[in-house]
Amino acid sequence: MPRSKETWYWPQAGKRWNKTWKPNPEFWRDKTCIDIGIWKGHLNARALKEYNCKTIIGVEPFEEHRVDCERVCPNTKLYKQIEDLPENISVDIIIMHGLIKLLGKYWKEQVSLLLSKVNARFIHVRHGVKNNFTGLDRETNIYDLKNYDDMPSQEELVLFFKSKNYLEKALNKHQGSCFEYKVDAK
C-alpha cells in the first residue's frame, strides 16, 4: 500500500517535532501562533492536537506546500509572503523555524517587516550554524541563494531582536539550534 504524503514527510518532521516542539509543551499550550515558513503544516496540526496551540496564520511561498497545508490545517489562513500579511496581527508566538537562513542578506528587512505587522509576546526561532548549509537545490529558497553566507550568527540575532524589544529567554534547555525571545516589558 502506498504511503500518504503525511506518512512520507513525517520522518523529517518527526525529528523537528522532537527537537523543537516537544521539549517544552507548556510554552506551546493554549497559545495562538503565526508560522513563517509553515511548510506543509504537519507540525502545526500536531501542536493543535497535543497542546491546543492554534496556528491562525501561516506564510509559505510555495503553492504545493500551501495546498497540502490547507488540507492538514484547514483553519489556518495562509499567505504567500510576509508582504501579503495584513497589519495589526496579534498572536502569542511568532514561529520562525529554519527560516532566517533562507532570507539571506534580506533577513533584517523581512523580519523587520514581519515585526511591523505582528504583535507577539514570544518569537520562537530555530536557526542553524552558517557553515552547515550550502543553499544549493533548496526549493524553498525564494531569493535564489547559492549559499547562506549572509545569514546572521546567533549573536547578531540576539542584538537584532533586542533592538526590537525582544530579549533572549531560556524557557527550556536549548536543544541544538532553538532559541526563544520574549518581549521586554520594561
Number of C-alpha atoms within 10 A of each C-alpha: 3 6 8 9 10 14 10 11 13 15 11 9 17 14 11 15 18 11 17 21 21 15 14 13 13 12 18 20 15 16 17 20 25 27 24 25 24 24 22 25 27 20 20 28 20 17 22 18 11 14 19 16 22 25 26 17 21 29 22 22 20 18 12 11 17 23 15 17 24 15 14 18 25 13 13 22 16 24 19 16 16 19 13 10 19 10 12 11 15 15 19 20 26 27 21 19 21 15 20 24 26 23 21 22 17 15 18 17 10 16 18 15 14 19 17 13 17 20 17 19 16 22 22 21 20 21 21 20 14 16 9 8 13 13 18 12 10 12 9 16 18 12 11 15 19 13 16 21 15 15 22 22 13 15 8 11 19 17 14 17 21 16 10 14 14 21 20 19 13 12 13 12 10 14 12 12 15 20 23 21 22 20 18 15 8 4
